[in-house]
Amino acid sequence: MAKLLTSSSIVPQTYRENLADSVIALEMANRIGANPLAVMQNLYIVHGRPAWSSQFLISCINASGKFSPLRYKMTGTKGSDEWGCAAWAIDKSGERLEGPEVSIGTAKAEGWYQKNGSKWKTMPELMLRYRAATLFARLYAPELTMGIQTDDEVIDISPIVTDPVLRAKPANAQVTKPELLEAPKSEPLAKVARGLLNLAGIPEPELVAFLHQTAGVDETLATLDEIDAMSPDALKKACESWKTVEKTIKGARK
């Protein structure tokens, strides 16, 4: 199925002819019970990190069947730092669950509000609702987020550039995408792959079978060590895709 999706003109450009990332998207869709195409259309790479769109996360909560549709309680005085929002819903037992409140004061204290181009200044009510929904999901439905932040969260927590040389860089200057895989040369790719598989909870035979079926790896190569020795390029591509997910999960655990 992943190979079929990579040849489709409907999927986002980043997945076209990109089998490894498409397999990751399929795996994530399977884990959260979402449509694969919906995952592909709502999983972004922001500052080198995968991130959900806030709208998609809200739709996952509403479609999960665990809660009533998400609702929002606005608090404080509009336009003041005390203006805030908390998301809430009713679970299957009839209990009212309310997520943590986020306010304009919170956004300012965390440094989200002051950033250049911040939507907190132009669309504060929308941002309050989005962030409140995200916090609700973190608390009551972490299996839906899988430790991955939303796109607006990643933008908000990214450090502000203070180096005058970097700030003066032309807007149309090309940005070189860093290599996703930075394993030391002395560290075998097979070892890197096993570490990533353990993190994702995927058995080694599944990756081996996947490489046989989709990357043209000789089926007589039955282990990651053998593939590393005879087809290192195929194994490296698989590791490069998983490296981004690894960084995200490690960051969420800190």
Secondary structure by P-SEA (a helix, b strand, c coil): caaaaaacccccccccccaaaaaaaaaaaaaacccaaaaaacccccccbbbbbaaaaaaaaaaccccccbbbbbbcccccccccccccccccccbbbbcccccaaaaaaacccccccccccccaaaaaaaaaaaaaaaccccccccccccaaaaaaacccccccccccccccbbbbbcccccccccccaaaaaaaaaaaacccaaaaaaaaacccccccccccaaaaaaccaaaaaaaaaaaaaaaaaaaaaac
